[in-house]
Amino acid sequence: MTAKFALLAGSLLGALGVGLGAFGAHALKPMLVATGRFDTFETAVRYQFYHALVLLAIGLLMNQLPAVEKGLGWAGWAFLIGVIIFSGSLYTICFTGIKVFGAVAPIGGTALIIGWVLLAFQVVKA
């Protein structure tokens, strides 16, 4: 992952998070509350936002710490993949009601944890 791609991915995840959050809070709220999925939706949006911000930080760090740029890139990929799988599976549950996608969320969560560990390792290494 390059610094530019990390910044772009973080920016797009942030924009998508605002859009989905607003859509969920207004247009979808009655349906999400009625089905008991509003908390699940909020969790998906919240984790998407956290990791949009960390991708922006990684993009900036890659420019400041070229010695660990490659390692930061691996952390960035872990975060991006983690968001897609974790938040994506929760969104899928919310929109389809198919609860089996809940079994996929831990894979995304594991990728997010790996991203944080890789980030910490690179900061120590720098």
KAVEN-V133949 format. One record per helix or strand. SS is the DSSP state (helix for helix, strand for strand). FROM is the first residue (numbers start at 0). LEN is the number of residues. If there is no record, write none. Layout:
BEGIN
ss->(SS & SS)
from->(FROM & FROM)
len->(LEN & LEN)
END
This chain:
BEGIN
ss->(helix & helix & helix & helix & helix)
from->(2 & 28 & 37 & 65 & 98)
len->(24 & 6 & 27 & 31 & 27)
END
